[in-house]
Amino acid sequence: MSNEEENASEMVDTNENSNESNSDTTSSNIKEPDYDATLKTDRGKRFEFLLKQTEIFAHFMNTAPSKSSPPKATRGRKPKVDKNADPDYREKQKLQTLGSWIEPPKRERKANYAVDAYFKEALRVAEPKAPKAPRPPKQPIVQDFQFFPPRLFELLDQEIYHYRKTVNYKVPKNSDLGSEANKVQREEQRKIDEAEPLTEEELVEKESLLTQGFINWTKRDFNQFIKVNEKYGRDDMENISREVEGKSPDEVKEYSTVFWERCHELQDIDRIIGQIERGEAKIQRRASIKRALDTKMARYRAPFHQLRIAYGNNKGKNYTEEEDRFLVCMLHKLGFDRENVYEELRVAVRCAPQFRFDWFLKSRNAHALQRRCNTLITLIERENQEIEEKERLEKKKKTGSINVASGGGTVVGSVTPKSNQKRKADGTAASNDKNKKKRKS
């Protein structure tokens, strides 16, 4: 056997001996646990803990202050006192704490609140209005935009006044009229007192007049008619007659003629006419811009490459001249008077190959393009105005020179310059001197 084998055998023997010795010691030391003893100790500890908790809680309940009493001082410990020896201990303790307690002042509140005035100012609630005057129960409802004959309203007013006379209605005084309140009150009361019922002939006349207005025109139709007039202008009857829904072109044309003849009878005619005139002003503005763009484009054979804009001091830093040129030319090509022209312009910018890497221009929305186009249109209009003034002055100069050359003398309405007058005078004087010298010789 070699030395390595002897060492290995010795190590195996030592391991076995150590295992046997460990097993002997563990078997001798291990004891079975005493569960009863541990349960008793645990129960005793738990009982002691609960007993302490109950004592602490009872002490707290006996010495806790009431809701009305002030809080106790937390700093400084007082010496323990035997409560059983002194039965008045609690009362003395309360008196001591109350003596050092300073009660804070109570909140001062207003005795009475002006609730009505407060809510009237906060919510702006109007005062209750006077009750409406009574009307006959079965009276037909007529609107001013239906344009019934004026005689019908006279008969209906007479019927209303007679009904108020039968119910003994007294006209109240309207304080909003000021000094005219009494006069208006007496006049209305006089109409009621003198009212007479409608005769048979007047009743028949009323029924016939009720069929002579635009009965089938509702408030919705009337508002639609006003909006169409605002959109196209009062003179564009072709588009107006097609845009009103539910009405034939002949009905719209007939209503339009009556409307412009009797529009002064409407209650809010000022607002309606103002609305239509604002729409017509927008139409004229669009037409003037279209003419300005047409005039600008007519100066160039290839406006997409040759167009120039006279910026002056309003060029800006964000847009280049090439971008502005494309916006103006494409706006003219698409048509300025179209509804969604700036949305179509945005699509054209994104599809243009020369701006495929121009992220600033491609990221502009329709509103931003509209603002830039409005600035460019203003510059173009100013440029056109300056060019027209120059052309007008040149025409005046040409006409003045033509009149002087063709007339050979003074022309009516034309003024010769002072320098020319002096030259003519000098020339005539020199010619006279020459003639005198010839005669002497």
Phi, psi and omega in degrees: 000146179270173180291327181294320179294321179297318179295320179295319180293321178296320179295321179295319180295318180296321179297319180294317180297321179293322179295319180295319181293323179292320180295325179291318182291319180293322180291328180280330183275330185290130177234152178287133182291148178265094184292326181295319180295317180295322178296320180295317181293320179294318180295320179296317179295319180295321180295318178297321181294316178295324180295318178296320180296318179295321178296317180296318180295318178296319178296320179294320179293327180284326185256000182290139179284155176282175181294328183276343184277152182287161180289153181278155177285137184266339183269145177080126179263134178270152178292145181293142180238140178284112183292327182290328180288326181241102182290337180268024184295317182296318180296318179296321181296320178297317181295321179296315181291321179293328179294327180269359183270130177251114184284133179290156181291149179283156180288132179274129180234148177288141183289319183232137177251138175276079187294316182296316181293322180296310182290332177293322179283322183287314182262352181054051179281125181286156178290150180300132181281162178291147180298146181290153179289144182291151178231158177299144186292326186244042179272138181294147180267118179238142180250153182291331181283354176275349171054060171284163178299145181300332180298328180297319180292329176294317179293322179293322177295320178297320178294321180293315181297322179292323178296319178293330176291322180292330181265008178058048181278135178248129183287125178281163180276129179267108183289342181290340183279347177073235184289339181274001186296314182294321180295316179294322179297316180294322181293317179293321179293327178294320178297323179291317182293329183265005183290143178238151179291159179288139176280176179296320179295320180292325177295318177295319178296321179297317179296322179288325179290333179293343180264000186260000178260181177274080186291324185277005177265118180264177178297325178295316178297320180295315178296323178293322178296319179294317180295323179291321175297323177292327183284317187252346185092153186292340184271343182272077185287335181295310179290325180296317182292334179274335188276336182284117182284143177082001180232143178282159179302325179293320179295320180293318179296319178296317179294324181295318179297316179292323181299312183284344174277324187239023182294337180293346179280347181287151183288312182255048183293328181297318179294320182293313180295321177298321178296316180293318181294325176295321176295320178293326177296321177295321178297315178297324178295317178297321179295320179293322178294320178297320177295320179296318178294319178298318179295319180294317182291330182292346181279349186235145175279323177232082186297332180294341179244333188255346187296135177234144181242129178278094184287317189072236178258014186243034182288316183087171184247344188273320185258140176270170180293325178295320179294316179297321179298317179295319181297316182292315182293318180290326176297319177291323181291317180290329183106111184293331185276007177281158186288306184257044185292325183284331173292320176292327177294322177297318178295321179295323178296318181290334180270350183289128182291331182288347179246026184291338177248006179271086187289332179296310182290324181289337180271358179284138176272180183296324181292319179294320177295324178295319178297317180292321179294325177296321176296317180294323179296320177299318178295320180294318178297320178295319179296316179298321180295318178295319179295319179296321178295319178297316179296323179294319178294321178295320178297320179297318179297317181295316180296322178295318179291323178296318180295319180293318182290322183281326183280332181072004180201206180284139180251142181295128179091351179253147183245124178276141181294157181293326180296320178295320179297320179295318180297319178297318180295317178296320179295318179293321178295318180294319179296322178295321178296320179296318180297321179296318179296319179298317180297320180295319179291000000 
